[in-house]
Amino acid sequence: MKTYLKPHSPEWFEALEKSNPKQAAQTRQILSVAGREDVCSICGDEPAREYALVDEQAVWIIVSTLNLCKDCLDIRRDVHRENFVLLPIEHG
């Protein structure tokens, strides 16, 4: 069973900085503006829940978890055709 990194954890940011430093910087800025870590990884809205990307392409993605609000989840599913499942799946 694949182990998923908890979104916005130190390990999550460490992995994201290696694979996509621009996204890591943007997410850090979003969390800084929000003043908390439980907001959407993409837009900073709340409420947001933890999701894991489970598409075939996720095999190649190091960081395959995000906190997503409903709007960002819908956009990623509808526009990008990404398949997310709600965590908790085993965190790493």
N, CA, C and O atoms as a GROMACS GRO file, in nm:
protein
  368
    1MET      N    1   0.084  -0.118   0.000
    1MET     CA    2   0.000   0.000   0.000
    1MET      C    3   0.088   0.124   0.000
    1MET      O    4   0.185   0.133   0.076
    2LYS      N    5   0.056   0.219  -0.084
    2LYS     CA    6   0.132   0.344  -0.092
    2LYS      C    7   0.107   0.427   0.033
    2LYS      O    8  -0.006   0.436   0.082
    3THR      N    9   0.212   0.488   0.084
    3THR     CA   10   0.201   0.578   0.197
    3THR      C   11   0.202   0.721   0.144
    3THR      O   12   0.285   0.756   0.060
    4TYR      N   13   0.111   0.803   0.193
    4TYR     CA   14   0.097   0.940   0.146
    4TYR      C   15   0.149   1.038   0.250
    4TYR      O   16   0.131   1.018   0.370
    5LEU      N   17   0.214   1.144   0.204
    5LEU     CA   18   0.261   1.249   0.293
    5LEU      C   19   0.144   1.338   0.333
    5LEU      O   20   0.059   1.371   0.250
    6LYS      N   21   0.140   1.378   0.459
    6LYS     CA   22   0.035   1.467   0.507
    6LYS      C   23   0.056   1.604   0.446
    6LYS      O   24   0.164   1.662   0.457
    7PRO      N   25  -0.047   1.658   0.380
    7PRO     CA   26  -0.033   1.790   0.319
    7PRO      C   27   0.012   1.895   0.421
    7PRO      O   28  -0.037   1.900   0.533
    8HIS      N   29   0.107   1.977   0.379
    8HIS     CA   30   0.161   2.090   0.453
    8HIS      C   31   0.251   2.050   0.569
    8HIS      O   32   0.290   2.135   0.649
    9SER      N   33   0.283   1.922   0.580
    9SER     CA   34   0.377   1.878   0.684
    9SER      C   35   0.520   1.912   0.639
    9SER      O   36   0.542   1.937   0.521
   10PRO      N   37   0.616   1.915   0.732
   10PRO     CA   38   0.755   1.942   0.692
   10PRO      C   39   0.804   1.844   0.584
   10PRO      O   40   0.875   1.885   0.492
   11GLU      N   41   0.768   1.716   0.596
   11GLU     CA   42   0.811   1.616   0.497
   11GLU      C   43   0.747   1.643   0.360
   11GLU      O   44   0.810   1.624   0.257
   12TRP      N   45   0.623   1.686   0.362
   12TRP     CA   46   0.550   1.719   0.239
   12TRP      C   47   0.620   1.835   0.167
   12TRP      O   48   0.646   1.828   0.047
   13PHE      N   49   0.652   1.942   0.244
   13PHE     CA   50   0.721   2.056   0.183
   13PHE      C   51   0.860   2.019   0.134
   13PHE      O   52   0.903   2.066   0.029
   14GLU      N   53   0.930   1.936   0.209
   14GLU     CA   54   1.064   1.893   0.166
   14GLU      C   55   1.057   1.822   0.032
   14GLU      O   56   1.138   1.849  -0.058
   15ALA      N   57   0.962   1.731   0.017
   15ALA     CA   58   0.946   1.658  -0.109
   15ALA      C   59   0.901   1.751  -0.221
   15ALA      O   60   0.949   1.741  -0.334
   16LEU      N   61   0.809   1.842  -0.190
   16LEU     CA   62   0.758   1.934  -0.292
   16LEU      C   63   0.867   2.030  -0.338
   16LEU      O   64   0.875   2.062  -0.457
   17GLU      N   65   0.951   2.076  -0.248
   17GLU     CA   66   1.060   2.167  -0.286
   17GLU      C   67   1.157   2.100  -0.382
   17GLU      O   68   1.216   2.168  -0.467
   18LYS      N   69   1.174   1.970  -0.371
   18LYS     CA   70   1.262   1.897  -0.463
   18LYS      C   71   1.198   1.878  -0.600
   18LYS      O   72   1.265   1.886  -0.702
   19SER      N   73   1.067   1.853  -0.601
   19SER     CA   74   1.001   1.821  -0.728
   19SER      C   75   0.938   1.942  -0.796
   19SER      O   76   0.930   1.946  -0.919
   20ASN      N   77   0.893   2.041  -0.718
   20ASN     CA   78   0.826   2.157  -0.776
   20ASN      C   79   0.844   2.277  -0.682
   20ASN      O   80   0.752   2.314  -0.610
   21PRO      N   81   0.964   2.339  -0.684
   21PRO     CA   82   0.992   2.448  -0.590
   21PRO      C   83   0.897   2.567  -0.604
   21PRO      O   84   0.868   2.634  -0.505
   22LYS      N   85   0.850   2.594  -0.725
   22LYS     CA   86   0.758   2.707  -0.745
   22LYS      C   87   0.626   2.681  -0.671
   22LYS      O   88   0.574   2.770  -0.604
   23GLN      N   89   0.573   2.560  -0.683
   23GLN     CA   90   0.449   2.526  -0.613
   23GLN      C   91   0.471   2.530  -0.462
   23GLN      O   92   0.383   2.575  -0.388
   24ALA      N   93   0.586   2.484  -0.415
   24ALA     CA   94   0.616   2.488  -0.271
   24ALA      C   95   0.615   2.632  -0.221
   24ALA      O   96   0.557   2.660  -0.116
   25ALA      N   97   0.678   2.722  -0.294
   25ALA     CA   98   0.682   2.863  -0.255
   25ALA      C   99   0.542   2.924  -0.256
   25ALA      O  100   0.506   3.000  -0.165
   26GLN      N  101   0.463   2.892  -0.357
   26GLN     CA  102   0.327   2.945  -0.365
   26GLN      C  103   0.242   2.895  -0.249
   26GLN      O  104   0.165   2.971  -0.191
   27THR      N  105   0.254   2.767  -0.217
   27THR     CA  106   0.175   2.712  -0.107
   27THR      C  107   0.219   2.772   0.026
   27THR      O  108   0.134   2.801   0.111
   28ARG      N  109   0.349   2.790   0.046
   28ARG     CA  110   0.397   2.855   0.170
   28ARG      C  111   0.339   2.996   0.181
   28ARG      O  112   0.300   3.038   0.290
   29GLN      N  113   0.334   3.070   0.071
   29GLN     CA  114   0.277   3.205   0.072
   29GLN      C  115   0.128   3.201   0.107
   29GLN      O  116   0.080   3.283   0.185
   30ILE      N  117   0.056   3.106   0.050
   30ILE     CA  118  -0.087   3.091   0.078
   30ILE      C  119  -0.108   3.065   0.227
   30ILE      O  120  -0.196   3.126   0.290
   31LEU      N  121  -0.030   2.975   0.284
   31LEU     CA  122  -0.044   2.943   0.426
   31LEU      C  123  -0.007   3.063   0.514
   31LEU      O  124  -0.068   3.086   0.618
   32SER      N  125   0.094   3.138   0.472
   32SER     CA  126   0.135   3.257   0.546
   32SER      C  127   0.024   3.361   0.550
   32SER      O  128  -0.005   3.418   0.655
   33VAL      N  129  -0.038   3.386   0.436
   33VAL     CA  130  -0.147   3.483   0.428
   33VAL      C  131  -0.266   3.436   0.511
   33VAL      O  132  -0.330   3.515   0.581
   34ALA      N  133  -0.296   3.306   0.503
   34ALA     CA  134  -0.410   3.251   0.576
   34ALA      C  135  -0.383   3.246   0.727
   34ALA      O  136  -0.476   3.252   0.808
   35GLY      N  137  -0.254   3.235   0.764
   35GLY     CA  138  -0.220   3.228   0.905
   35GLY      C  139  -0.248   3.093   0.969
   35GLY      O  140  -0.253   3.081   1.091
   36ARG      N  141  -0.268   2.992   0.886
   36ARG     CA  142  -0.294   2.858   0.934
   36ARG      C  143  -0.265   2.756   0.826
   36ARG      O  144  -0.245   2.793   0.710
   37GLU      N  145  -0.262   2.628   0.862
   37GLU     CA  146  -0.221   2.524   0.767
   37GLU      C  147  -0.334   2.439   0.713
   37GLU      O  148  -0.312   2.358   0.623
   38ASP      N  149  -0.455   2.456   0.765
   38ASP     CA  150  -0.564   2.368   0.724
   38ASP      C  151  -0.650   2.426   0.612
   38ASP      O  152  -0.767   2.390   0.598
   39VAL      N  153  -0.592   2.514   0.532
   39VAL     CA  154  -0.663   2.575   0.420
   39VAL      C  155  -0.625   2.506   0.289
   39VAL      O  156  -0.535   2.421   0.287
   40CYS      N  157  -0.693   2.542   0.182
   40CYS     CA  158  -0.667   2.484   0.050
   40CYS      C  159  -0.524   2.514   0.005
   40CYS      O  160  -0.477   2.628   0.015
   41SER      N  161  -0.455   2.412  -0.043
   41SER     CA  162  -0.317   2.426  -0.091
   41SER      C  163  -0.308   2.513  -0.215
   41SER      O  164  -0.201   2.568  -0.244
   42ILE      N  165  -0.417   2.528  -0.289
   42ILE     CA  166  -0.418   2.600  -0.415
   42ILE      C  167  -0.458   2.747  -0.397
   42ILE      O  168  -0.392   2.837  -0.449
   43CYS      N  169  -0.569   2.771  -0.323
   43CYS     CA  170  -0.623   2.907  -0.316
   43CYS      C  171  -0.631   2.966  -0.175
   43CYS      O  172  -0.654   3.086  -0.160
   44GLY      N  173  -0.611   2.883  -0.072
   44GLY     CA  174  -0.616   2.932   0.065
   44GLY      C  175  -0.755   2.936   0.126
   44GLY      O  176  -0.771   2.979   0.241
   45ASP      N  177  -0.856   2.892   0.052
   45ASP     CA  178  -0.993   2.892   0.105
   45ASP      C  179  -1.012   2.785   0.211
   45ASP      O  180  -0.934   2.691   0.223
   46GLU      N  181  -1.118   2.803   0.287
   46GLU     CA  182  -1.160   2.703   0.383
   46GLU      C  183  -1.310   2.685   0.369
   46GLU      O  184  -1.377   2.778   0.323
   47PRO      N  185  -1.365   2.574   0.405
   47PRO     CA  186  -1.295   2.457   0.455
   47PRO      C  187  -1.222   2.383   0.344
   47PRO      O  188  -1.259   2.391   0.227
   48ALA      N  189  -1.119   2.312   0.383
   48ALA     CA  190  -1.042   2.230   0.290
   48ALA      C  191  -1.018   2.095   0.357
   48ALA      O  192  -1.004   2.086   0.479
   49ARG      N  193  -1.015   1.992   0.275
   49ARG     CA  194  -0.992   1.856   0.326
   49ARG      C  195  -0.871   1.797   0.257
   49ARG      O  196  -0.829   1.842   0.151
   50GLU      N  197  -0.814   1.694   0.320
   50GLU     CA  198  -0.694   1.628   0.265
   50GLU      C  199  -0.734   1.525   0.161
   50GLU      O  200  -0.819   1.438   0.185
   51TYR      N  201  -0.671   1.535   0.043
   51TYR     CA  202  -0.697   1.442  -0.066
   51TYR      C  203  -0.566   1.385  -0.119
   51TYR      O  204  -0.460   1.446  -0.107
   52ALA      N  205  -0.577   1.266  -0.177
   52ALA     CA  206  -0.464   1.202  -0.245
   52ALA      C  207  -0.500   1.184  -0.392
   52ALA      O  208  -0.611   1.142  -0.424
   53LEU      N  209  -0.406   1.216  -0.480
   53LEU     CA  210  -0.422   1.194  -0.623
   53LEU      C  211  -0.396   1.046  -0.649
   53LEU      O  212  -0.289   0.995  -0.614
   54VAL      N  213  -0.491   0.978  -0.710
   54VAL     CA  214  -0.477   0.834  -0.730
   54VAL      C  215  -0.479   0.795  -0.877
   54VAL      O  216  -0.496   0.677  -0.909
   55ASP      N  217  -0.460   0.890  -0.966
   55ASP     CA  218  -0.453   0.860  -1.109
   55ASP      C  219  -0.328   0.778  -1.139
   55ASP      O  220  -0.236   0.770  -1.058
   56GLU      N  221  -0.328   0.717  -1.257
   56GLU     CA  222  -0.210   0.643  -1.302
   56GLU      C  223  -0.088   0.734  -1.305
   56GLU      O  224   0.023   0.689  -1.276
   57GLN      N  225  -0.107   0.862  -1.340
   57GLN     CA  226   0.004   0.956  -1.346
   57GLN      C  227   0.062   0.982  -1.207
   57GLN      O  228   0.177   1.027  -1.196
   58ALA      N  229  -0.014   0.956  -1.101
   58ALA     CA  230   0.034   0.983  -0.965
   58ALA      C  231   0.154   0.898  -0.929
   58ALA      O  232   0.229   0.933  -0.837
   59VAL      N  233   0.175   0.788  -0.999
   59VAL     CA  234   0.292   0.704  -0.975
   59VAL      C  235   0.419   0.786  -0.994
   59VAL      O  236   0.519   0.763  -0.926
   60TRP      N  237   0.416   0.882  -1.086
   60TRP     CA  238   0.534   0.962  -1.119
   60TRP      C  239   0.543   1.090  -1.037
   60TRP      O  240   0.642   1.162  -1.046
   61ILE      N  241   0.440   1.118  -0.957
   61ILE     CA  242   0.438   1.242  -0.880
   61ILE      C  243   0.481   1.212  -0.737
   61ILE      O  244   0.421   1.127  -0.670
   62ILE      N  245   0.585   1.280  -0.691
   62ILE     CA  246   0.636   1.256  -0.556
   62ILE      C  247   0.535   1.301  -0.452
   62ILE      O  248   0.505   1.227  -0.358
   63VAL      N  249   0.483   1.422  -0.468
   63VAL     CA  250   0.385   1.474  -0.373
   63VAL      C  251   0.248   1.461  -0.438
   63VAL      O  252   0.212   1.539  -0.527
   64SER      N  253   0.171   1.364  -0.393
   64SER     CA  254   0.041   1.339  -0.456
   64SER      C  255  -0.073   1.365  -0.359
   64SER      O  256  -0.181   1.307  -0.372
   65THR      N  257  -0.050   1.452  -0.261
   65THR     CA  258  -0.155   1.491  -0.167
   65THR      C  259  -0.168   1.642  -0.165
   65THR      O  260  -0.072   1.715  -0.187
   66LEU      N  261  -0.289   1.688  -0.138
   66LEU     CA  262  -0.319   1.831  -0.129
   66LEU      C  263  -0.434   1.851  -0.032
   66LEU      O  264  -0.517   1.763  -0.014
   67ASN      N  265  -0.438   1.968   0.029
   67ASN     CA  266  -0.559   2.015   0.095
   67ASN      C  267  -0.637   2.088  -0.014
   67ASN      O  268  -0.582   2.178  -0.079
   68LEU      N  269  -0.762   2.052  -0.034
   68LEU     CA  270  -0.841   2.115  -0.139
   68LEU      C  271  -0.977   2.159  -0.086
   68LEU      O  272  -1.043   2.087  -0.012
   69CYS      N  273  -1.018   2.281  -0.126
   69CYS     CA  274  -1.154   2.325  -0.103
   69CYS      C  275  -1.242   2.261  -0.211
   69CYS      O  276  -1.190   2.202  -0.306
   70LYS      N  277  -1.372   2.272  -0.198
   70LYS     CA  278  -1.461   2.208  -0.294
   70LYS      C  279  -1.441   2.263  -0.434
   70LYS      O  280  -1.438   2.186  -0.530
   71ASP      N  281  -1.426   2.394  -0.449
   71ASP     CA  282  -1.408   2.454  -0.582
   71ASP      C  283  -1.281   2.402  -0.650
   71ASP      O  284  -1.286   2.364  -0.767
   72CYS      N  285  -1.169   2.401  -0.579
   72CYS     CA  286  -1.043   2.354  -0.640
   72CYS      C  287  -1.048   2.205  -0.670
   72CYS      O  288  -0.994   2.160  -0.770
   73LEU      N  289  -1.114   2.128  -0.583
   73LEU     CA  290  -1.131   1.985  -0.610
   73LEU      C  291  -1.211   1.966  -0.738
   73LEU      O  292  -1.174   1.885  -0.824
   74ASP      N  293  -1.322   2.039  -0.752
   74ASP     CA  294  -1.405   2.028  -0.873
   74ASP      C  295  -1.328   2.068  -0.998
   74ASP      O  296  -1.339   2.000  -1.101
   75ILE      N  297  -1.251   2.175  -0.992
   75ILE     CA  298  -1.173   2.220  -1.107
   75ILE      C  299  -1.070   2.115  -1.146
   75ILE      O  300  -1.056   2.083  -1.264
   76ARG      N  301  -1.000   2.061  -1.050
   76ARG     CA  302  -0.897   1.961  -1.082
   76ARG      C  303  -0.959   1.834  -1.137
   76ARG      O  304  -0.900   1.769  -1.224
   77ARG      N  305  -1.076   1.797  -1.088
   77ARG     CA  306  -1.144   1.678  -1.141
   77ARG      C  307  -1.201   1.704  -1.281
   77ARG      O  308  -1.183   1.622  -1.371
   78ASP      N  309  -1.268   1.817  -1.298
   78ASP     CA  310  -1.338   1.844  -1.424
   78ASP      C  311  -1.246   1.892  -1.535
   78ASP      O  312  -1.257   1.846  -1.649
   79VAL      N  313  -1.156   1.983  -1.504
   79VAL     CA  314  -1.069   2.042  -1.606
   79VAL      C  315  -0.945   1.956  -1.631
   79VAL      O  316  -0.910   1.930  -1.746
   80HIS      N  317  -0.882   1.913  -1.525
   80HIS     CA  318  -0.756   1.838  -1.538
   80HIS      C  319  -0.776   1.687  -1.540
   80HIS      O  320  -0.682   1.611  -1.563
   81ARG      N  321  -0.900   1.644  -1.515
   81ARG     CA  322  -0.935   1.501  -1.516
   81ARG      C  323  -0.852   1.421  -1.415
   81ARG      O  324  -0.817   1.305  -1.439
   82GLU      N  325  -0.823   1.484  -1.301
   82GLU     CA  326  -0.748   1.417  -1.195
   82GLU      C  327  -0.847   1.346  -1.102
   82GLU      O  328  -0.957   1.395  -1.078
   83ASN      N  329  -0.806   1.232  -1.052
   83ASN     CA  330  -0.890   1.153  -0.963
   83ASN      C  331  -0.834   1.159  -0.821
   83ASN      O  332  -0.724   1.110  -0.795
   84PHE      N  333  -0.910   1.219  -0.731
   84PHE     CA  334  -0.868   1.233  -0.592
   84PHE      C  335  -0.957   1.148  -0.501
   84PHE      O  336  -1.076   1.132  -0.527
   85VAL      N  337  -0.897   1.096  -0.395
   85VAL     CA  338  -0.973   1.030  -0.289
   85VAL      C  339  -0.943   1.102  -0.159
   85VAL      O  340  -0.834   1.154  -0.137
   86LEU      N  341  -1.043   1.104  -0.074
   86LEU     CA  342  -1.030   1.168   0.055
   86LEU      C  343  -0.937   1.088   0.145
   86LEU      O  344  -0.951   0.965   0.155
   87LEU      N  345  -0.843   1.155   0.209
   87LEU     CA  346  -0.761   1.089   0.311
   87LEU      C  347  -0.848   1.080   0.436
   87LEU      O  348  -0.938   1.162   0.447
   88PRO      N  349  -0.831   0.992   0.530
   88PRO     CA  350  -0.704   0.932   0.562
   88PRO      C  351  -0.681   0.799   0.491
   88PRO      O  352  -0.754   0.701   0.507
   89ILE      N  353  -0.577   0.803   0.415
   89ILE     CA  354  -0.508   0.683   0.374
   89ILE      C  355  -0.382   0.692   0.459
   89ILE      O  356  -0.350   0.800   0.508
   90GLU      N  357  -0.313   0.588   0.476
   90GLU     CA  358  -0.197   0.589   0.565
   90GLU      C  359  -0.100   0.701   0.528
   90GLU      O  360  -0.048   0.706   0.416
   91HIS      N  361  -0.075   0.792   0.624
   91HIS     CA  362   0.021   0.901   0.606
   91HIS      C  363   0.162   0.849   0.628
   91HIS      O  364   0.185   0.754   0.703
   92GLY      N  365   0.258   0.914   0.560
   92GLY     CA  366   0.398   0.881   0.582
   92GLY      C  367   0.464   0.979   0.672
   92GLY      O  368   0.583   0.966   0.702
   0.00000   0.00000   0.00000
